[in-house]
């Protein structure tokens, strides 16, 4: 009689999955406070909403996203530690623009062959980002799916749930002519534009110091997405009236600002208001990419736009140790929802 067929023969290693959970368990547990009633190992996460008890009309805010093809770059060079931070921080910023604070995060990590150390590096990065923003990493799924995912590839997706008091929801409806647009600096291309980056740089040595760039390209490209949660909280705590926020993600400066603007107003961006980081100039020169395409694909060094009344500008700038740039103003709409000077 022949040997029995096992799940491992079909490409799924249950023991490797258990090892991955063991490696990440402590990092995940560090994000759990008293609100977490059931976490790692439970069929479903349980989170107490007592944290919302002080709100008069609590509203849940939720978002699901991935990290795009940045994960392919990280996988190729076996530098996956920052990808988990990318994912969490991207999701945090997506609900932050509506004034919401994160409550908990759920992740999905899948590959054709499960490598425990690789998965643990990603999830540990998620835990690090969650802990920095007082967000519980409540649970998730690690899937080994041979035949669905290509060999050597990893897919990473996350869902965040946060809360905001209804009267504190920020939706852009109060944005008025004369308001000022502040720009908060990004740390890298964050999680957008990496298909174009990989296309342009496919024959470039990314691991060696580049004289023109003044850095090792891979170090800059894999710098994690920045969370603006604590910085924006600082604005709010000092009484800054935030009337609208824009997370500069896919679509860049062209497609994201209109998402918070009424039909009566337009956002004018002064491109001289900040210095574009060398990495973006280097990518543009390597690929011969137009200014218009760069501003449509990348954040160009500004990861979040914050619209405030002019009288609150100095208070906002003084409330943080981060550089905050004055990058534009709100005008009466006479054509396109977003205009630029110099023009693109």
C-alpha positions in Angstrom: 0.0 0.0 0.0 1.4 3.4 -1.0 2.0 6.4 1.3 -0.9 8.6 2.2 -1.4 11.9 0.3 -1.2 15.0 2.5 -2.1 18.6 2.2 1.6 19.4 2.0 1.8 17.3 -1.2 -0.7 19.7 -2.7 1.5 22.7 -1.8 -0.1 23.8 1.5 2.0 23.5 4.6 -0.1 23.7 7.8 3.0 23.5 10.0 4.5 26.5 8.2 1.3 28.5 8.9 1.4 27.6 12.6 5.1 28.7 12.7 4.2 32.0 11.1 1.5 32.6 13.7 3.9 31.8 16.5 6.5 34.2 15.1 4.1 37.1 14.9 2.0 36.5 18.0 3.9 38.6 20.5 4.1 41.6 18.1 0.3 41.4 17.5 -0.4 41.1 21.2 1.4 44.3 21.9 -1.3 46.2 20.0 -4.1 44.8 22.2 -5.6 46.9 25.0 -8.6 46.3 27.2 -11.0 46.9 24.2 -9.8 43.7 22.6 -11.9 40.8 23.9 -10.8 38.2 21.5 -7.9 38.4 19.1 -5.3 36.1 17.6 -6.5 32.5 17.4 -10.2 33.3 17.7 -12.6 32.6 14.8 -13.5 36.3 14.9 -12.0 39.3 16.6 -14.1 41.0 19.4 -13.6 44.7 20.1 -15.5 46.6 22.7 -17.0 49.9 21.6 -16.7 51.4 25.1 -14.0 53.6 23.6 -16.8 55.4 21.8 -18.9 55.9 24.9 -18.0 59.6 25.2 -19.2 60.3 21.7 -22.7 61.7 21.4 -23.3 60.1 18.0 -20.5 57.7 17.1 -20.0 57.0 13.4 -17.8 54.1 12.2 -15.4 54.8 9.3 -13.9 51.9 7.4 -11.5 51.4 4.5 -9.9 48.5 2.7 -6.7 48.8 0.6 -3.5 47.2 -0.5 0.1 48.4 -1.2 0.0 47.9 -5.0 3.1 46.6 -6.7 5.4 48.1 -4.1 5.2 44.6 -2.6 6.8 43.1 -5.7 9.8 45.4 -5.2 10.1 44.5 -1.6 9.7 40.8 -2.3 12.4 40.9 -5.0 14.9 42.2 -2.6 13.6 40.4 0.5 12.9 43.6 2.3 9.3 43.1 3.5 9.5 44.7 6.9 8.2 48.0 5.8 5.3 46.7 3.7 3.2 46.0 6.8 3.7 49.6 7.9 2.8 50.8 4.4 -0.5 49.0 4.5 -1.6 50.1 8.0 -0.6 53.7 7.6 -2.2 54.0 4.2 -5.5 52.8 5.7 -5.2 55.1 8.7 -4.7 58.1 6.5 -7.7 57.1 4.4 -10.1 57.4 7.3 -8.2 60.2 8.9 -9.3 62.6 6.2 -12.8 62.2 7.6 -11.7 62.9 11.1 -11.8 59.3 12.3 -9.4 57.7 14.8 -8.5 54.1 14.1 -10.0 51.4 16.4 -8.8 48.1 14.9 -7.1 46.6 11.8 -7.5 43.3 10.0 -5.0 41.9 7.5 -4.8 39.4 4.6 -1.5 38.0 3.5 -1.3 35.4 0.8 1.3 33.7 -1.3 1.9 30.6 -3.4 4.2 29.2 -0.7 4.2 30.3 2.9 7.5 31.4 4.2 7.0 31.9 8.0 9.8 34.5 8.5 8.6 36.5 5.5 5.0 36.6 6.7 6.1 37.4 10.3 8.2 40.3 9.0 5.1 41.8 7.2 2.8 41.3 10.1 5.3 42.6 12.6 5.5 45.8 10.5 1.7 46.1 10.7 1.9 45.7 14.5 4.5 48.4 14.7 2.3 50.9 12.8 -0.8 49.9 14.7 0.9 50.5 18.0 2.1 53.9 17.0 -1.5 55.0 16.3 -3.2 53.2 19.2 -4.9 50.8 16.9 -5.4 47.1 17.6 -4.3 44.5 15.1 -7.3 42.4 15.8 -6.9 39.5 13.4 -6.4 38.4 9.9 -5.8 35.7 7.4 -2.6 34.0 6.2 -3.3 32.1 3.0 -1.1 29.7 1.1 -2.6 29.3 -2.4 -0.5 27.5 -4.9 -1.8 27.9 -8.4 -3.5 31.2 -7.6 -0.5 33.3 -6.8 2.7 33.1 -8.9 5.8 31.5 -7.3 7.6 34.0 -5.1 4.8 36.6 -5.0 3.0 37.9 -2.0 -0.3 39.8 -1.8 -1.1 42.1 1.1 -4.5 43.6 1.9 -5.9 45.3 5.0 -9.1 46.6 6.4 -9.3 49.3 9.1 -12.3 50.4 11.2 -12.3 53.7 13.1 -14.7 56.0 14.7 -15.6 59.7 14.7 -18.3 61.7 16.5 -20.9 62.7 13.9 -20.5 66.4 14.5 -16.8 66.1 14.0 -16.9 64.4 10.6 -14.7 66.2 8.1 -16.2 66.1 4.6 -15.1 69.2 2.9 -18.5 70.9 2.9 -17.1 73.9 4.9 -14.2 74.6 2.6 -14.5 78.2 1.6 -12.9 80.7 -0.8 -9.8 82.1 0.9 -9.0 79.0 2.9 -5.3 78.0 2.9 -4.0 74.6 1.8 -1.2 73.1 3.9 1.0 70.3 2.7 2.4 67.6 5.0 5.6 66.0 3.8 5.6 62.4 2.5 8.3 59.8 3.3 8.6 58.3 -0.1 6.2 57.5 -3.0 4.3 55.8 -0.2 2.2 53.1 -1.9 1.5 54.6 -5.3 3.2 54.7 -8.7 5.3 51.6 -8.3 4.3 50.0 -11.6 5.7 53.0 -13.3 8.7 53.0 -11.0 9.5 49.4 -11.8 9.0 50.0 -15.5 11.4 53.0 -15.5 14.0 51.4 -13.2 13.9 47.8 -14.5 17.6 48.0 -15.7 18.9 50.2 -12.8 21.0 48.9 -9.9 18.8 49.8 -7.0 21.1 48.4 -4.3 24.2 50.5 -4.9 24.8 54.1 -4.0 23.8 56.5 -6.8 25.9 59.6 -7.1 23.2 61.6 -8.9 20.5 60.7 -6.3 22.9 60.9 -3.4 21.5 57.8 -1.8 20.8 54.1 -2.3 17.6 54.1 -4.5 16.1 51.0 -2.8 16.4 52.6 0.6 14.3 55.6 -0.5 11.8 53.6 -2.6 11.0 51.2 0.3 10.6 53.9 3.0 7.2 53.2 4.5 4.1 55.2 4.0 3.8 57.9 6.6 0.9 58.1 9.1 -0.4 61.6 9.7 -2.7 60.6 12.6 -0.6 62.1 15.5 0.3 65.2 13.5 -3.4 65.9 12.6 -4.4 65.2 16.2 -1.9 67.9 17.2 -3.7 70.3 15.0 -7.0 69.5 16.4 -5.8 69.7 20.0 -4.6 73.2 19.5 -7.9 74.4 18.1 -7.1 74.4 14.4 -10.3 74.3 12.3 -9.7 71.6 9.7 -12.2 72.0 6.9 -11.0 69.3 4.6 -8.1 66.9 4.1 -6.8 65.1 1.0 -4.8 61.9 1.1 -2.5 62.0 -1.9 -2.7 58.5 -3.1 -3.4 57.0 -6.6 -4.3 59.9 -8.9 -1.9 62.3 -7.2 -2.7 66.0 -7.2 -5.0 65.7 -10.2 -7.7 63.3 -9.0 -7.6 63.4 -5.2 -8.4 67.0 -4.3 -11.8 67.1 -6.2 -13.0 64.3 -3.9 -13.5 66.9 -1.1 -14.4 70.0 -3.1 -17.9 71.3 -3.8 -18.8 72.5 -7.3 -18.3 76.1 -6.2 -14.7 76.0 -5.2 -11.3 75.0 -6.7 -8.0 74.2 -5.1 -5.0 76.2 -6.5 -1.6 74.5 -5.9 1.5 76.7 -5.8 4.2 74.2 -6.8 6.9 76.6 -5.5 5.5 76.1 -2.0 7.7 73.1 -1.3 10.9 71.5 -2.6 10.3 68.3 -4.5 12.4 65.5 -3.0 15.4 64.3 -5.1 13.9 60.8 -5.6 11.0 62.2 -7.7 13.3 64.3 -9.8 15.5 61.3 -10.3 12.6 59.1 -11.4 11.3 61.8 -13.7 14.7 62.2 -15.4 15.3 58.4 -15.7 11.9 57.9 -17.4 11.5 61.2 -19.3 8.2 61.7 -17.6 6.2 65.0 -18.0 5.4 67.2 -15.0 1.7 66.6 -15.6 2.1 62.8 -15.4 4.4 63.0 -12.4 1.7 65.0 -10.5 -1.0 62.6 -11.6 0.9 59.5 -10.5 3.0 60.5 -7.4 2.6 62.5 -4.2 5.7 64.6 -5.2 6.8 64.9 -1.6 3.4 65.9 -0.1 1.4 63.0 1.4 -1.6 64.9 2.9 -3.3 68.3 2.1 -5.0 70.0 5.0 -7.4 72.9 4.3 -7.7 75.5 7.1 -9.0 79.1 7.4 -6.2 81.6 6.9 -6.3 82.7 10.6 -5.4 79.2 11.7 -2.3 78.8 9.5 0.3 80.0 12.1 -1.3 77.9 14.9 -1.2 74.8 12.7 2.5 75.3 11.8 3.4 76.0 15.5 1.7 72.9 16.8 4.2 70.4 15.4 7.9 69.9 15.0 7.3 68.6 11.4 7.8 70.8 8.5 4.4 72.1 7.3 4.3 73.8 3.9 1.8 76.4 2.6 1.1 74.9 -0.8 -2.1 76.6 -2.0 -5.4 78.3 -1.5 -9.1 77.8 -2.2 -10.5 79.9 -5.0 -13.9 80.4 -6.6 -14.2 77.7 -9.3 -14.0 79.1 -12.8 -12.9 75.9 -14.7 -10.9 72.9 -13.5 -11.3 71.8 -9.8 -7.5 71.9 -9.4 -5.2 74.5 -10.9 -1.4 74.9 -10.7 1.3 77.5 -10.8 3.6 77.1 -12.6 1.0 75.4 -14.8 1.5 71.7 -15.6 
